[in-house]
Amino acid sequence: MTTIVATVLDDLNTRLPPGYRARPFADADREPLVEAGNAESHPMERETADEWRQWENMFKDPSRVRLTIVDARGAIVGHGSIAVGFMARPDGAQHVGVSVHPDHRRGGIGSALLDAFEGEARRRNVPRLLSGTSAARPFAFEFARKRGYREIGRRIMSYRELASYEPARWSDALERVRKDGIHIRTIDEVLAERDDAGKERLWREIWDAEGPMWDDIPFSTPTPHWPYDRYYEMTAKNPQLLRDLSLLAYDGDQIVGLTTTGDRQKIDGWTYMTGVARTHRGKGIAMALKVDALGRAKAKGRRAMCTVNDEPNKAMRGVNIKLGYQPVPDHIELEKHF
């Protein structure tokens, strides 16, 4: 156990109400924590412990401190963490999260967790903490608000079930871009035509094309485009990337649009990113990419396609609504300055 973990652990144990104690997080804790979280989540938001492991194995965060709360019987009743997170923020902001089992709420556990992790944030000289909660859990939002957190934006997850999706209805969207000379191809198809050096170049070409698209996404807090090594882990080396459902829109040899798709529990697809080059917006390319991806996903037997968009991203949200995507409760983004 590192000195930092020990410091936070000792602090937390002095704050917890009688009958509870904190201990270092163990890998086996994931299953009961996921089970408890899924019980309060929309069906399309539910995750698995193995998915949790896969993401953390891809994006290791040495700054993370995570602790588990147990009761007198040793049963897991909550947990919390502080970490830099998936993407380092330019101002040094970090992420904090706390969760308490419903049967053990309103007894001081959540406050003890948050106070201990905020203490660690101050030791790290973190200028602000980021967090979030579902709009379906108003008690959690109120808990955060009373402790100085404010809403800075919302992320909206939505999904399109595919049983009722009729690809032929949207054929005009594909024909429109074809008439403009735009060709849509899967990453698999492009890779199959290239030698090893060409395959490596493709990932760099996608990253280069994605950068300006990413910069135009209206995030709730500044989020720079990831460095190439992180992007490479997320795409080329990501076993969850569905290369046959990840599409590139070409104008000649130039990538002018893209949508990347990951696997979700072997039954759904998950849209990681959809974007169009600034020079080619307004031509229906985003709609065509989404239509093509949905049709391919249905043909391959996927149940649904899922995606997440920031609330101000009205253009992409409009595309999704037109295609019949259904929203789940908003994810409220929160921050607290120190």
C-alpha positions in Angstrom: 0.0 0.0 0.0 1.4 3.3 -1.1 1.9 6.2 1.3 -0.8 8.2 -0.5 -3.3 5.4 -0.2 -2.5 5.0 3.5 -2.9 8.7 4.1 -6.4 8.8 2.5 -7.4 5.5 4.2 -6.4 6.7 7.7 -8.2 10.0 7.1 -11.3 8.3 5.9 -11.4 5.8 8.8 -11.4 8.7 11.3 -14.5 10.2 9.6 -16.7 7.1 9.1 -19.6 6.5 11.4 -19.3 3.6 13.9 -19.7 0.1 12.4 -18.0 0.9 9.1 -14.4 0.9 8.0 -12.5 1.6 4.8 -10.0 -0.7 3.1 -8.0 -0.6 -0.1 -10.1 -1.5 -3.2 -9.7 -5.1 -4.4 -10.3 -6.3 -7.9 -13.0 -8.7 -6.6 -15.0 -5.7 -5.3 -16.0 -4.9 -8.9 -18.7 -7.6 -9.1 -20.8 -6.5 -6.1 -20.2 -2.8 -6.9 -21.4 -3.3 -10.5 -24.4 -5.3 -9.3 -25.4 -2.5 -6.9 -24.9 0.2 -9.5 -26.9 -1.7 -12.2 -29.8 -2.1 -9.9 -30.3 1.7 -10.0 -29.4 2.3 -13.7 -31.3 2.3 -17.0 -31.0 -1.1 -18.7 -28.9 0.5 -21.5 -26.5 2.0 -18.9 -25.7 -1.3 -17.1 -22.2 -2.5 -17.3 -20.2 -5.6 -16.4 -17.2 -6.0 -14.1 -15.2 -7.3 -17.0 -15.8 -4.2 -19.1 -14.7 -2.1 -16.2 -11.5 -4.1 -16.0 -10.9 -3.8 -19.8 -11.1 -0.1 -19.8 -8.8 0.3 -16.8 -6.3 -2.0 -18.3 -6.2 0.1 -21.5 -5.9 3.4 -19.6 -3.9 2.9 -16.5 -4.0 5.9 -14.1 -1.2 5.8 -11.6 -2.7 8.7 -9.7 -5.9 6.9 -8.9 -6.7 6.2 -5.2 -9.8 4.0 -4.7 -11.2 2.7 -1.4 -14.0 0.4 -0.4 -16.3 0.8 2.5 -17.5 -2.3 4.4 -19.9 -2.8 7.3 -19.3 -4.8 10.5 -20.0 -8.0 8.6 -17.5 -7.2 5.9 -20.2 -6.6 3.3 -19.4 -3.9 0.7 -21.6 -0.8 1.2 -19.8 1.9 -0.8 -16.6 3.1 -2.5 -14.9 6.2 -3.7 -12.0 7.4 -5.8 -9.9 10.3 -7.0 -8.0 10.2 -10.3 -6.7 12.2 -13.2 -9.2 10.3 -15.3 -9.5 9.2 -18.9 -8.1 12.5 -20.2 -5.7 14.9 -18.4 -7.2 18.4 -18.1 -5.1 21.4 -19.1 -5.7 23.1 -15.7 -4.9 20.0 -13.6 -8.5 19.2 -12.6 -9.1 15.7 -11.4 -12.1 13.5 -10.9 -13.8 12.4 -7.7 -16.6 9.8 -7.3 -18.4 8.4 -4.3 -21.2 5.8 -4.1 -23.1 4.3 -1.2 -25.5 1.4 -1.2 -29.1 2.5 -0.8 -29.6 0.7 2.5 -26.7 2.7 4.1 -27.3 6.2 2.8 -28.0 9.3 4.9 -25.8 8.0 7.7 -22.6 10.0 7.0 -20.7 7.5 4.8 -21.0 9.7 1.6 -19.9 12.8 3.5 -16.9 10.9 5.0 -15.8 9.7 1.6 -16.1 13.0 -0.1 -14.3 14.9 2.7 -11.4 12.4 2.7 -11.0 12.6 -1.1 -11.3 16.4 -1.1 -8.5 16.4 1.5 -6.4 14.4 -0.9 -7.2 16.9 -3.7 -6.0 19.7 -1.6 -2.7 17.8 -0.9 -2.3 17.4 -4.6 -3.0 21.1 -5.2 -5.8 20.3 -7.5 -7.6 23.5 -8.6 -11.0 21.9 -9.1 -12.7 18.6 -8.9 -14.9 17.1 -11.5 -17.7 14.7 -10.8 -21.1 13.7 -12.1 -24.4 11.9 -11.4 -27.5 10.7 -13.2 -30.5 13.0 -13.3 -32.5 9.9 -12.2 -30.8 10.3 -8.8 -31.9 13.7 -7.6 -30.7 12.9 -4.1 -27.1 12.5 -5.4 -27.3 15.9 -7.2 -28.6 17.5 -4.0 -25.9 15.9 -2.0 -23.2 17.3 -4.3 -24.9 20.8 -4.5 -24.9 21.2 -0.8 -21.1 20.4 -0.7 -20.2 23.2 -3.2 -20.5 21.4 -6.5 -22.3 23.1 -9.4 -23.7 21.9 -12.7 -21.5 22.7 -15.7 -23.2 20.7 -18.4 -25.0 17.5 -19.3 -24.1 14.5 -21.3 -27.0 12.7 -22.9 -26.8 9.0 -23.7 -29.2 7.6 -26.2 -29.8 4.4 -28.1 -31.4 3.1 -31.2 -32.8 -0.4 -31.0 -32.3 -2.1 -34.3 -35.2 -4.5 -34.6 -37.5 -1.7 -35.9 -34.8 0.1 -37.9 -35.5 0.0 -41.6 -32.3 0.7 -43.6 -34.2 1.2 -46.9 -36.0 4.2 -45.4 -32.7 6.1 -45.1 -31.2 5.2 -48.5 -31.6 8.8 -49.7 -29.0 9.9 -47.1 -26.4 7.6 -48.5 -27.3 8.5 -52.1 -26.9 12.2 -51.4 -23.3 11.9 -50.3 -22.5 9.4 -53.1 -23.6 12.1 -55.6 -21.2 14.5 -54.0 -18.3 12.1 -54.6 -18.1 10.9 -51.0 -17.2 7.3 -50.4 -17.9 5.5 -47.1 -15.7 2.6 -46.2 -15.1 0.5 -43.1 -11.7 0.6 -41.4 -11.5 -3.1 -42.0 -11.8 -2.5 -45.8 -9.1 0.2 -45.9 -6.7 -1.9 -43.7 -7.2 -4.9 -46.0 -5.7 -3.0 -48.9 -2.6 -1.8 -47.2 0.8 -3.3 -46.3 2.0 -3.2 -42.7 3.5 0.3 -43.0 0.3 1.5 -44.6 -1.8 0.1 -41.8 0.2 2.0 -39.3 -0.2 5.2 -41.4 -4.0 4.8 -41.4 -4.3 5.2 -37.7 -2.2 8.4 -37.9 -4.4 9.6 -40.8 -7.6 9.0 -38.8 -6.1 10.8 -35.7 -5.0 13.8 -37.8 -8.5 14.0 -39.4 -10.2 13.6 -36.0 -8.3 16.4 -34.3 -10.2 19.4 -35.7 -13.5 17.6 -35.3 -12.8 16.9 -31.7 -11.8 20.5 -31.1 -15.3 21.6 -32.2 -17.2 19.3 -29.8 -18.9 21.5 -27.1 -17.6 19.8 -24.0 -18.8 21.1 -20.6 -15.2 21.7 -19.7 -12.1 22.1 -22.0 -11.0 18.6 -23.1 -8.1 18.6 -25.5 -7.8 16.0 -28.3 -5.9 13.0 -26.9 -2.2 12.5 -27.8 -1.5 10.0 -30.5 -0.3 7.2 -28.2 -3.5 7.4 -26.2 -5.6 7.4 -29.4 -3.6 4.4 -30.7 -4.5 2.5 -27.5 -8.1 3.4 -28.0 -8.3 2.3 -31.6 -5.6 0.1 -33.1 -5.0 -1.8 -29.9 -8.5 -1.7 -28.5 -10.0 -5.2 -28.7 -13.5 -3.7 -28.3 -13.2 -1.6 -31.5 -15.5 -3.0 -34.1 -13.5 -2.2 -37.3 -16.3 -3.6 -39.5 -18.7 -1.0 -38.0 -16.2 1.9 -37.8 -16.5 4.0 -40.9 -14.5 6.5 -42.8 -15.9 9.0 -45.3 -13.5 9.9 -48.1 -13.4 12.7 -50.6 -10.8 11.4 -52.9 -7.9 10.4 -50.6 -9.0 12.8 -47.8 -10.8 11.6 -44.7 -13.7 14.1 -44.4 -15.9 12.2 -41.9 -15.7 9.3 -39.5 -17.6 7.3 -37.0 -15.9 4.7 -34.7 -17.8 2.0 -33.0 -17.0 -0.3 -30.0 -18.6 -3.5 -28.7 -21.0 -3.3 -25.8 -21.4 -6.7 -24.0 -21.3 -8.6 -27.3 -24.9 -7.5 -28.2 -24.8 -3.8 -28.8 -22.6 -1.2 -30.6 -21.3 1.9 -28.9 -20.5 5.0 -31.0 -17.2 6.4 -29.7 -17.0 9.4 -32.0 -18.7 10.8 -35.0 -17.4 13.9 -36.8 -17.1 15.7 -40.1 -14.3 17.9 -41.4 -15.1 21.6 -41.2 -14.8 22.0 -45.0 -17.5 19.3 -45.6 -20.2 20.1 -43.0 -23.7 20.7 -44.2 -23.5 18.0 -46.9 -25.3 15.3 -44.9 -22.1 13.3 -44.2 -22.8 12.8 -40.5 -26.3 11.5 -41.2 -24.9 9.1 -43.9 -22.3 7.8 -41.6 -24.9 7.1 -38.9 -27.3 5.5 -41.3 -24.6 3.3 -42.8 -23.4 2.2 -39.3 -27.0 1.4 -38.1 -27.7 -0.7 -41.2 -24.4 -2.6 -40.9 -25.0 -3.2 -37.1 -28.5 -4.5 -37.8 -27.2 -6.8 -40.5 -24.6 -8.2 -38.1 -27.3 -9.0 -35.5 -26.6 -6.2 -33.0 -29.5 -5.3 -30.7 -28.9 -1.6 -30.5 -26.5 1.2 -31.1 -25.7 3.5 -28.2 -24.0 7.0 -28.1 -23.4 9.9 -25.8 -23.5 13.6 -26.8 -23.0 16.8 -24.8 -26.2 18.8 -24.4 -25.0 21.8 -26.5 -24.1 19.5 -29.5 -27.5 20.2 -31.0 -26.5 19.2 -34.6 -25.5 15.6 -33.7 -28.3 15.3 -31.2 -30.7 16.3 -34.0 -29.3 13.6 -36.3 -29.8 11.0 -33.5 -33.4 12.2 -32.8 -34.3 12.0 -36.5 -33.0 8.4 -36.6 -35.1 7.4 -33.7 -32.6 7.3 -30.8 -34.2 7.2 -27.4 -32.5 9.1 -24.5 -31.8 7.7 -21.0 -31.6 10.1 -18.0 -29.0 12.9 -18.4 -25.6 12.6 -16.9 -25.1 15.8 -14.9 -21.5 17.1 -15.1 -20.3 18.8 -11.9 -17.3 20.8 -10.7 -16.0 22.4 -7.5 -13.2 24.9 -7.3 -10.7 25.1 -4.5 
